[in-house]
Amino acid sequence: MSGTALDAAFFVGWMTAAAAAIDREAERLTELDSAIGDADHGTNMQRGFAAVVKVVEAEPPATPGAVLTTAGRQLISSVGGASGPLYGTLLRRTGKTLGDAAQVSAEELRAGLRAGVEAVGQLGGSAPGDKTMLDALVPAVEALAASFEAAAAAAEEGARSTVPMLAKKGRASYLGERSIGHQDPGATSSALLFAALAEVAK
Amino acid sequence: MKMLINVPETVVGDALRGMAAAHPELVVDAENRVVVRRDAPVAEKVALLSGGGSGHEPLHAGFVGPGMLDAACPGEVFTSPVPDQMVRAAAAVDSGRGVLFVVKNYTGDVLNFQMAEELAEDEGIQVASVLVDDDVAVTDSTFTAGRRGTGATLFVEKIAGAAAEEGMPLERVEAVARQVVRSSRSFGVALSACTTPAKGSPTFDLPAGELELGVGIHGEPGRERRPMMTSREIADFALDAVLEDLEPRLPVLVLVNGMGATPLLELYGFSAEVRRVLDERKVAVARTLVGNYVTSLDMAGCSVTLCQVDGELLRLWDAPVQTAGLRWGR
């Protein structure tokens, strides 16, 4: 992966692109969630990322780390459900790991995201294979070593890989075997986050 | 699907403004989504705080008042509230003797209340939490998010609320709440799916002529689908599930709860079947409550919750309560 330096504006761009991607796919996320959850994932993520964009565009934080911690705090305060604390923790922990550098390399971002993804696993008490966000996030962070496009593709494939899985966490787990055959909404929105990252990195 | 709303985005705020208009005994902060009893903080009293997704009314805001909750934090429809709400509410109701969070066992609620507990403690508020997980329909709890919190929430809020009202310290109120959780089990069925305002169509497909057994209160499908059964058959099935898990040695409180779209006429008929089964099984009934208390929007169906009570729990259940959704005594 090349040594491009990523500044705060890049991260604001990421959040804006993520919000747009979630806007576009909100109905699909809600549809997936109604199959194995409670039909609100699209709406909740839409509300959360709209709030994030509003905050980071009104007063753009000075560093990449600050953009992500601000975004994470905003998600925790506006999403609710499990997604709020989980996505909020992902961005906050990633941001904290980036520290207060004015620019970060892609490799530093990858290290930050790895810490963020670990924090998500801890908070949710989950592991890859449980049919959760982690099934998209973990392979995406791995593939980020190659390129942003590779990370986006790995996240997308990870999301699709949840279809045959049996849900072990969250509301889908109540369905037991009936959760099999449906794509996990959280893994799907995680893939959108990485698609947006690849888009702004172009 | 026709609904009595303006736009889906404002349903929760609109309902809170309506609550404010109807209940001057409550302080309703519609913007921050916090409902508090007007005389809070009540001096020398432990405060009870709960919250959860909207769509289960009267739970929780309808249970705010003397003898029950001090504050409620409604989230979006079927979405847990955010930590900021609980921290704000805790600060508003804490008299210095601490706050008990009553949390239904859903991943979102658990995570948000956990974050709120840390934040409230940072502000010097003593917090204890009790997790309600009474739904026996979720069996494999080692491999799932665990049993869901449903009808027993009402028992916990009423009984622990009375304990707090009597001036018991936080540890004692918490212990009473835990005892109620341990002593309670529920089972629910759906005759129709519910429709969230945001989605506008039913959250799952339930063909005409079938019912969903072991349904939750968030429009999530249950564990098993069967051809429609009679009230008698449903009571047998639901109580079999409950009594398999709870073998009451003491008299029980019975909650026959409507999911939102089942007429009271049917609920009372079902309640008669519930009593028949309990009589057959030699389970003594101390009190019965019939009505729509822990609902799931416009879902048709019902749940039955049993809570076995000793003399103290029964006394606390009978203690006066004055809320929008439950009131007796005094």
Interface residues (C-beta under 8 A of the other chain):
Chain A: T30 S34 A35 G37 D38 A39 D40 T43 N44 R47 I76 S77 S78 V79 G80 G81 A82 S83 G84 P85 L86 L123 G124 A167 K168 K169 G170 R171 S173 Y174 L175 G176 R178
Chain B: G53 G75 E76 V77 F78 T79 S80 P81 V82 P83 D84 Y106 T107 G108 L111 N112 Q114 M115 A137 V138 D140 F143 T144 A145 R148 T196 A198 K199 T203 F204 G216 H218 G219 E220 P221 R223
